[in-house]
Amino acid sequence: MSSVESESQANNENTQKTTQGIDLHAIGTPPNFHFNGVNVPSHIALDANLSRFSVYSWNESHNGVIRTATGSFTKKVIPMKTVRIFSAPDVHFKNDPPIRSVQVNTELDFASNDARFSGGYYIFKNRIGSYSLVTPNFAGNVDVNDQDIMIEARQGQYQ
């Protein structure tokens, strides 16, 4: 196989992978996505069956993290689109601007007992090789022109 044919095949495989969306089972179970900031949850955990989720928040009176919302979700593959996000902090990209654009094609439609956590979320493979969950901006700390900016919650736990 020539190098041109090999490169073409690799491009076709990448296209197939992106058009199929993110395989939630490849992420590891149960996947947890942690936030870093104020006025946001601590983390969102997906269950091992990949059909339900729980939202956890810091609670001073309990001196720890408590579950604040639960619900179910469905995954759907959507046409590739660009969303703007507040980037999760990363020591490797500390000089990058706090807002960046990412390509997504896997949507998780959350239905919760708390309306704040219902709606469309996105999942993508991030620039450090793990996965990120793109959520609404729970903090609400933006100008009217920037209300489309979502938040990146990264798989794993922040140190």
Secondary structure, DSSP 8 states (H G I E B T S, - for coil): --HHHHHHHHHHHHHHHHHH---GGGG-SS-EEE--SSSS-SEEEE-TTSSEEEEEEEEGGGTEEEEEEEEEEEEEEEEEEEEEEE----GGGTTS-SEEEEEEEEEEEEEESSGGG-EEEEEEE-TTSSEEEEE--TT--S-GGGTT-EEEEEES---
